[in-house]
Amino acid sequence: MTNQNNQLLKLLGVGFGIAVTVGGTIGTGILRKLRTYSSTNR
């Protein structure tokens, strides 16, 4: 692989890692809110 391809793979790896982190944080917040909502409305 050339140097340009290596840089692209590194950039995509960082972007994907950030996307997974942000998505996990948002998902956890949504699930936490739903759990709180469902336990108070029984």
Secondary structure by P-SEA (a helix, b strand, c coil): ccaaaaaaaaaaaaaaaaaaaaaaaaaaaaaaaaaaaaaacc
